[in-house]
């Protein structure tokens, strides 16, 4: 039994001494990151599309902004004030708090859209492309950011 222990320990030491010098670099291979997406004109155009894509989510024009804008007027009435713990009813009677998930989602949706625009504005100057196209993308992102702040 003793004659097997020394070769096993020696083999283990040799394997561990010749193994990887650093940890594995686990970068996503199937998806983009901020550092790998905005490197060319195509990525910048895609970033601008993502700004406009933020408008159609449920937290903005897909649902919540319609609720916030219309339920307070005479156009829409909340027929079931007990449903959803009175979330829409609290908006209708102007008694919502920061715990209201419709209001919170709307704010989060706006800031997500502004964040996307700011990334485009931040990365655009470093990308080599036609000046006319670059200026158009920057102009749209600036307008979008100002529009969202209104």
Protein Blocks (a to p, Z undefined) as FASTA:
>chain_A
ZZmmmmmmmmmmmmmmmmcfbdcddddfkbccfklmmmcfklmmmmmmmmmmmmmpmklm
mmmmmmmmmmmmmmbccfblmgghlmmmmmmnopacfklmklmmmmmmmmmmmmmmmmmm
mmmmmpccdfklmmmmmmmmmmmmmmmmZZ
